[in-house]
Amino acid sequence: IDVVGGSGRLIYPHHECILAHAECLDGGNPVRHWVHTGDVKKAPVQANGGTEKIFLNDLRQWEGLAIRAAILDRHYARSWTFDPRDIRMGSETIQLFRQACVRVDGGGSFLDPRLFETCFNAALEDNLDTPQALGVLRRTAMEIMRDASTDARQAKGFLSRALRLLGLADAPA
């Protein structure tokens, strides 16, 4: 088995049970990678301070890409409490990316995307650190937008590829 995943709350007893069964069958661990996610909870609204799960219906009022950006801005393995401001920030992030991708290029100095690309790849290779990767893409977009005279074609190409990789690119028209 290449990957077994689920909530961190499943490590015991569910994933421990998988290991016990596997050891009984062939004496080893059949799983190459264990991926345990954090939980997303609603902010406490009850007098006792309890939390509730988030349901898809709670998210229908926002654009899908904004929701995805908000989720990717949290590390998959850490639990977090849902706040509508996260979705608004995700929406602002998507708008920044859209503006940067359609910016008209100038004939001035060249914006080299290699450092951005290196940092982006390093973030993803570091336990899929999507919050760090998104930060790199925000910096890339802001640098693209900073000076209209800059030749940002290659930087925009990198940004577009990275957005497609994260599922944050708009569908082609």
Protein Blocks (a to p, Z undefined) as FASTA:
>chain_A
ZZdcddfklmpmklmmmmmmmmmmnopafbfbdcdddddddddfbfnlpacdddfklmmm
pcfklmmmmmmmpcfkbccdddfklmmmmmmmmmmmmmmmmpccdfbdcddfklmmmmmm
mmmmnopiaklmmmmmmmmmmmmmmpmkbccklmmmmmmmmmmmnopaccdZZ
